[in-house]
Amino acid sequence: MLGTMLLAGSVQHACAQEQGAAAAPAAAVPDQTATAQPAPAPVEVIAHPPADVAADGCELHIWPAQRMTSMTTGLLGGGLLDAAIHGNRDATNRTLLASALDSPSQLDALQALDLRTELKLTPGTTIITHSQPVDRHTMNSVKTRRGESPSKCYSELIVADVFYQKAAIYGRSLRTLFMVRDFGAGEKIAFEYKAWGGNGLKLFPPKEGEDAVAALDELVAVFKKNFQEYANNERKAPRTPAKS
């Protein structure tokens, strides 16, 4: 009798354990999609032939800038203390700069201008845009063609830096560093011109309650104006061979 009772108790205990195991929730499976990284944007190289005349084999390759810089200085005139005081504001400005002047926006802004006239190119020049910015650290060290092209009339336009500055005395401005390299038919640089274009801002950065869209549109407009200022000086520069 005692053995029967012990056996029954053991069976009940085992059943209870089995039921408890069945009722227990399954171990959570990690969500693989939650940690998946987005695929990098594909590198696009797009040719834009002239609309009104036949292409003549000349090419202008364009690369946008990657680096966005913001510097706000007060009466202290810069330095570590000034950087600490205005650090949050400059971080926000860099985000806004990258929003208004990301790589596609820079390329669109430049193509909205008459680049063939601005840079004294042939009317039949094909403009080729590269979506991936040039590595700023290699901008001056690479002396050969960046584009894979056999063109006998090859040149490059590189946007190197986009720089917002607010100074206590001079106010707000956007400066842009451009570089043109002309290779002609060769593999070495025949002519190079690198310089800043810079103009004042009235709307950027927007304050709370102000029209943010208008402020970002102003950045694009001044970016274009900076290039036109640069190109005007580039056309006047003596065509001396670049230093190797």
VEXKE-854953 format. One record per atom (N, C-alpha, C): x, y, z. Coordinates in steps of 0.05 Angstrom, whole numbers, padded with zeros to 5 digits, always signed. Last residue first. Example, Ala and Ser with C-alpha at 12.3 -4.5 7.8 and 13.67 -1.06 7.14 Angstrom:
2
+00257-00045+00142+00273-00021+00143+00258+00001+00157+00264-00114+00156+00246-00090+00156+00264-00066+00156
This chain:
244
+01088+01384-01184+01086+01355-01179+01094+01348-01151+01048+01440-01196+01073+01429-01184+01069+01400-01178+01016+01450-01259+01015+01445-01230+01041+01434-01221+01033+01500-01308+01031+01472-01299+01031+01469-01269+00989+01557-01313+01016+01546-01310+01014+01517-01300+00949+01597-01332+00949+01568-01338+00978+01557-01337+00929+01643-01283+00948+01636-01304+00949+01606-01308+00860+01656-01271+00885+01645-01262+00903+01638-01285+00810+01670-01288+00831+01690-01291+00859+01679-01283+00778+01627-01276+00781+01634-01304+00804+01654-01309+00780+01629-01220+00793+01607-01234+00797+01614-01264+00747+01672-01208+00776+01674-01203+00792+01652-01218+00699+01650-01223+00707+01676-01235+00737+01680-01231+00695+01605-01190+00699+01602-01219+00709+01627-01233+00686+01630-01140+00710+01614-01144+00716+01612-01174+00636+01652-01150+00658+01669-01142+00685+01655-01147+00607+01606-01161+00610+01626-01182+00633+01646-01175+00610+01581-01111+00623+01569-01134+00627+01589-01156+00580+01616-01080+00609+01612-01073+00623+01600-01097+00531+01610-01103+00544+01636-01105+00574+01633-01099+00519+01558-01086+00522+01564-01114+00537+01590-01118+00517+01568-01030+00536+01548-01041+00540+01553-01071+00473+01602-01029+00500+01614-01023+00522+01594-01032+00432+01566-01040+00436+01589-01058+00464+01601-01053+00437+01530-00998+00441+01520-01025+00447+01544-01044+00425+01564-00954+00451+01550-00956+00457+01542-00984+00372+01578-00966+00393+01599-00967+00421+01586-00969+00346+01531-00954+00347+01540-00982+00369+01561-00986+00351+01533-00899+00366+01512-00913+00368+01519-00943+00318+01577-00888+00346+01578-00880+00362+01557-00895+00269+01559-00907+00281+01582-00920+00311+01584-00913+00260+01518-00870+00263+01512-00898+00277+01535-00913+00253+01545-00821+00277+01528-00825+00282+01522-00855+00233+01604-00801+00228+01586-00824+00253+01570-00830+00231+01606-00728+00237+01617-00755+00233+01595-00776+00224+01579-00681+00201+01594-00691+00206+01607-00718+00291+01585-00662+00265+01572-00656+00242+01591-00665+00331+01604-00719+00325+01603-00691+00297+01591-00687+00372+01575-00770+00346+01585-00761+00343+01584-00730+00439+01600-00783+00420+01578-00775+00394+01589-00765+00408+01630-00840+00419+01606-00827+00439+01614-00806+00395+01681-00859+00374+01664-00847+00385+01640-00832+00440+01706-00879+00421+01722-00864+00401+01705-00848+00510+01701-00896+00484+01689-00891+00466+01707-00874+00562+01718-00944+00547+01720-00919+00520+01706-00920+00610+01674-00977+00590+01696-00977+00574+01695-00951+00666+01649-01013+00652+01653-00988+00633+01677-00989+00710+01600-01039+00689+01620-01045+00673+01624-01020+00779+01584-01040+00754+01586-01026+00735+01606-01041+00816+01541-01086+00811+01566-01072+00784+01565-01059+00860+01515-01134+00845+01509-01109+00841+01535-01094+00876+01491-01196+00868+01516-01181+00850+01508-01158+00921+01466-01243+00906+01461-01218+00900+01488-01205+00940+01433-01302+00932+01458-01289+00916+01451-01265+00957+01382-01313+00968+01404-01329+00962+01431-01317+00973+01324-01279+00958+01349-01278+00972+01370-01294+00980+01265-01320+00989+01283-01300+00974+01310-01301+00961+01239-01363+00955+01227-01337+00964+01245-01314+00933+01279-01418+00953+01264-01404+00943+01252-01378+00900+01312-01445+00901+01285-01455+00919+01267-01438+00879+01350-01390+00882+01349-01419+00880+01320-01429+00873+01356-01337+00894+01337-01345+00898+01338-01376+00859+01401-01288+00857+01397-01316+00880+01379-01325+00822+01410-01230+00846+01398-01241+00842+01391-01270+00797+01453-01181+00795+01444-01209+00822+01433-01217+00766+01455-01119+00791+01450-01133+00785+01440-01162+00738+01494-01065+00736+01480-01091+00764+01475-01102+00708+01506-01004+00734+01502-01018+00730+01484-01042+00664+01555-00980+00667+01529-00994+00694+01528-01008+00630+01586-00927+00653+01584-00944+00656+01556-00955+00581+01627-00903+00586+01600-00913+00610+01602-00932+00572+01667-00843+00580+01663-00871+00583+01634-00877+00554+01719-00798+00551+01692-00807+00558+01689-00837+00600+01767-00768+00574+01756-00773+00575+01727-00784+00647+01794-00754+00640+01792-00782+00613+01779-00788+00648+01793-00697+00652+01818-00712+00641+01816-00740+00639+01741-00680+00626+01763-00666+00627+01789-00682+00623+01694-00731+00643+01709-00716+00629+01734-00703+00608+01633-00754+00596+01656-00742+00617+01670-00724+00613+01592-00812+00627+01607-00790+00610+01630-00781+00615+01531-00846+00599+01552-00835+00614+01566-00812+00641+01500-00901+00649+01511-00875+00631+01535-00867+00659+01446-00936+00636+01464-00933+00638+01474-00904+00712+01425-00979+00702+01432-00953+00677+01450-00955+00717+01407-01034+00734+01396-01012+00721+01401-00984+00695+01386-01094+00687+01403-01071+00700+01391-01047+00728+01384-01155+00725+01371-01129+00717+01392-01108+00729+01371-01221+00720+01391-01202+00714+01377-01176+00773+01355-01275+00759+01347-01250+00751+01373-01234+00780+01334-01344+00784+01352-01322+00767+01344-01298+00805+01315-01408+00794+01307-01382+00800+01327-01361+00808+01295-01465+00803+01323-01456+00789+01320-01429+00811+01245-01479+00833+01261-01488+00830+01290-01479+00790+01193-01435+00784+01218-01449+00809+01233-01455+00788+01146-01408+00810+01149-01428+00807+01175-01444+00776+01141-01339+00767+01151-01365+00791+01154-01383+00760+01136-01279+00770+01117-01297+00760+01124-01325+00780+01193-01240+00760+01179-01256+00773+01159-01275+00827+01214-01222+00810+01199-01203+00789+01183-01218+00891+01218-01250+00862+01220-01254+00847+01203-01234+00942+01234-01201+00933+01223-01226+00902+01226-01228+00956+01249-01150+00964+01267-01172+00955+01257-01200+00937+01251-01086+00932+01237-01111+00937+01256-01134+00945+01289-01046+00965+01269-01050+00962+01254-01076+00902+01322-01037+00926+01334-01049+00947+01313-01057+00863+01286-01018+00856+01306-01038+00881+01317-01052+00865+01249-00979+00879+01243-01004+00876+01264-01025+00833+01268-00939+00862+01264-00933+00878+01258-00958+00782+01267-00959+00795+01293-00955+00825+01290-00951+00760+01225-01008+00772+01225-00982+00789+01250-00978+00705+01250-01045+00734+01244-01044+00743+01244-01015+00640+01220-01041+00659+01242-01038+00688+01232-01039+00602+01188-01090+00619+01184-01067+00639+01206-01064+00578+01202-01138+00563+01205-01113+00580+01203-01088+00600+01239-01191+00607+01216-01174+00593+01221-01147+00581+01259-01257+00579+01263-01228+00585+01236-01213+00605+01288-01313+00602+01262-01301+00603+01266-01271+00588+01322-01371+00593+01325-01342+00586+01298-01329+00619+01331-01433+00601+01314-01417+00608+01317-01388+00626+01387-01475+00636+01372-01452+00614+01356-01439+00613+01420-01518+00607+01392-01520+00617+01374-01497+00632+01471-01506+00603+01466-01505+00596+01437-01506+00691+01466-01464+00679+01465-01491+00649+01460-01488+00696+01511-01408+00698+01485-01420+00686+01486-01448+00698+01553-01370+00709+01556-01397+00715+01529-01410+00670+01549-01324+00697+01538-01323+00710+01539-01351+00620+01571-01338+00634+01580-01313+00664+01572-01313+00605+01542-01383+00613+01570-01385+00629+01579-01361+00597+01492-01359+00614+01494-01383+00623+01523-01388+00560+01502-01318+00588+01495-01312+00607+01498-01336+00512+01537-01303+00524+01532-01330+00554+01526-01326+00478+01504-01249+00494+01526-01260+00504+01518-01288+00458+01456-01234+00438+01477-01240+00452+01502-01252+00502+01428-01218+00491+01423-01245+00470+01443-01253+00507+01446-01166+00528+01453-01186+00517+01449-01214+00461+01424-01142+00466+01453-01142+00486+01462-01163+00470+01369-01149+00447+01382-01162+00451+01413-01164+00515+01362-01116+00516+01357-01145+00494+01370-01160+00493+01376-01066+00516+01391-01077+00517+01387-01107+00453+01337-01062+00445+01365-01063+00468+01383-01074+00482+01289-01058+00464+01294-01081+00457+01323-01084+00511+01300-01008+00524+01296-01034+00506+01300-01057+00478+01354-00972+00488+01327-00974+00499+01323-01002+00460+01405-00953+00482+01402-00973+00494+01374-00972+00421+01400-00915+00416+01417-00938+00436+01412-00961+00443+01363-00879+00416+01359-00889+00412+01375-00915+00492+01384-00866+00491+01358-00879+00464+01352-00891+00474+01430-00839+00490+01432-00863+00489+01406-00880+00449+01407-00795+00433+01422-00814+00448+01425-00841+00494+01385-00769+00472+01367-00778+00455+01381-00799+00523+01431-00758+00534+01410-00777+00513+01392-00787+00489+01455-00722+00494+01468-00748+00505+01448-00768+00494+01421-00678+00468+01424-00692+00471+01436-00719+00547+01431-00665+00539+01404-00673+00512+01404-00687+00545+01485-00652+00560+01477-00676+00553+01449-00685+00516+01481-00604+00505+01497-00627+00519+01488-00653+00551+01452-00572+00524+01441-00579+00513+01455-00603+00596+01488-00569+00598+01461-00580+00571+01450-00588+00605+01538-00547+00587+01536-00571+00586+01508-00583+00638+01528-00503+00613+01544-00500+00594+01539-00523+00681+01500-00526+00664+01488-00505+00637+01502-00502+00702+01539-00559+00692+01514-00571+00674+01500-00551+00719+01577-00522+00698+01584-00541+00685+01559-00553+00759+01546-00497+00736+01556-00482+00713+01563-00500+00796+01537-00539+00782+01515-00527+00757+01524-00511+00788+01587-00593+00802+01572-00572+00784+01551-00559+00755+01651-00605+00763+01623-00611+00777+01610-00588+00743+01702-00585+00759+01699-00609+00768+01671-00615+00711+01719-00545+00737+01707-00537+00755+01702-00561+00665+01735-00567+00684+01756-00561+00711+01745-00552+00657+01675-00604+00646+01698-00591+00668+01719-00587+00647+01632-00659+00666+01645-00641+00652+01670-00629+00633+01571-00687+00621+01595-00675+00640+01607-00655+00638+01531-00741+00653+01544-00720+00640+01570-00712+00629+01471-00774+00615+01494-00763+00633+01505-00740+00636+01431-00832+00648+01444-00809+00632+01468-00800+00634+01372-00866+00618+01395-00859+00629+01406-00833+00663+01332-00916+00667+01345-00890+00650+01370-00887+00652+01316-00968+00642+01300-00946+00643+01315-00919+00634+01345-01030+00649+01346-01005+00636+01327-00985+00630+01310-01094+00620+01328-01073+00638+01327-01049+00662+01312-01158+00659+01298-01132+00649+01318-01111+00659+01307-01229+00653+01323-01204+00649+01305-01180+00692+01313-01290+00684+01295-01269+00681+01311-01243+00683+01330-01355+00687+01342-01328+00675+01323-01308+00709+01314-01419+00695+01305-01395+00703+01323-01371+00704+01311-01490+00714+01324-01466+00697+01316-01442+00675+01290-01532+00695+01273-01520+00708+01286-01495+00633+01321-01550+00658+01323-01565+00681+01306-01553+00564+01314-01561+00587+01310-01543+00612+01308-01560+00528+01364-01597+00538+01337-01595+00562+01336-01575+00483+01409-01560+00504+01403-01580+00513+01374-01577+00446+01412-01520+00441+01426-01545+00461+01420-01567+00460+01382-01475+00433+01380-01485+00430+01391-01513+00517+01341-01461+00505+01367-01467+00478+01364-01481+00509+01285-01415+00518+01297-01440+00505+01324-01445+00525+01262-01358+00505+01282-01366+00516+01296-01392+00533+01201-01325+00542+01219-01346+00519+01237-01355+00546+01180-01259+00525+01187-01279+00536+01207-01299+00557+01134-01213+00572+01151-01232+00554+01155-01256+00546+01118-01146+00534+01124-01172+00553+01142-01188+00550+01067-01100+00565+01089-01113+00554+01093-01141+00495+01053-01057+00512+01046-01080+00526+01071-01091+00498+01058-00986+00487+01068-01011+00506+01062-01035+00504+00998-00948+00514+01024-00957+00502+01032-00983+00448+00970-00913+00468+00967-00934+00478+00995-00943+00441+00975-00842+00432+00981-00870+00455+00979-00890+00451+00919-00800+00460+00945-00809+00450+00951-00837+00410+00887-00753+00421+00887-00780+00428+00916-00788+00385+00883-00706+00413+00892-00705+00425+00893-00733+00335+00866-00718+00337+00890-00702+00365+00901-00703+00337+00818-00744+00333+00842-00761+00337+00867-00745+00343+00780-00705+00366+00786-00722+00362+00811-00738+00325+00777-00642+00314+00788-00667+00338+00797-00684+00336+00716-00607+00345+00743-00614+00334+00752-00641+00283+00683-00578+00303+00682-00600+00311+00710-00608+00271+00664-00512+00269+00685-00533+00291+00682-00553+00248+00600-00496+00270+00620-00495+00268+00639-00518+00178+00593-00484+00202+00585-00498+00223+00608-00496+00148+00592-00419+00152+00604-00445+00178+00595-00458+00120+00534-00389+00140+00555-00389+00144+00566-00417+00085+00493-00397+00073+00519-00394+00094+00541-00395+00118+00449-00399+00103+00456-00423+00092+00484-00422+00138+00449-00348+00157+00454-00370+00142+00462-00395+00091+00438-00320+00105+00463-00316+00124+00470-00338+00081+00387-00339+00062+00408-00345+00075+00436-00341+00125+00361-00318+00122+00361-00347+00103+00384-00355+00117+00367-00263+00141+00378-00275+00137+00381-00305+00069+00339-00258+00069+00367-00252+00093+00381-00264+00086+00288-00271+00067+00301-00288+00066+00331-00284+00120+00279-00227+00131+00279-00254+00112+00294-00273+00082+00279-00186+00104+00299-00186+00116+00302-00214+00051+00235-00200+00039+00262-00199+00060+00284-00200+00089+00195-00195+00077+00200-00221+00065+00228-00222+00100+00197-00140+00121+00203-00160+00110+00210-00187+00050+00183-00119+00062+00210-00114+00083+00217-00133+00047+00131-00137+00027+00151-00146+00038+00179-00142+00089+00109-00109+00090+00109-00138+00071+00130-00149+00071+00116-00056+00096+00129-00065+00097+00131-00095+00026+00083-00057+00023+00112-00052+00047+00127-00061+00049+00033-00066+00030+00044-00086+00027+00074-00083+00078+00028-00019+00092+00029-00045+00075+00041-00067+00038+00024+00018+00056+00047+00019+00070+00051-00007+00017-00024+00000+00000+00000+00000+00017+00025+00000
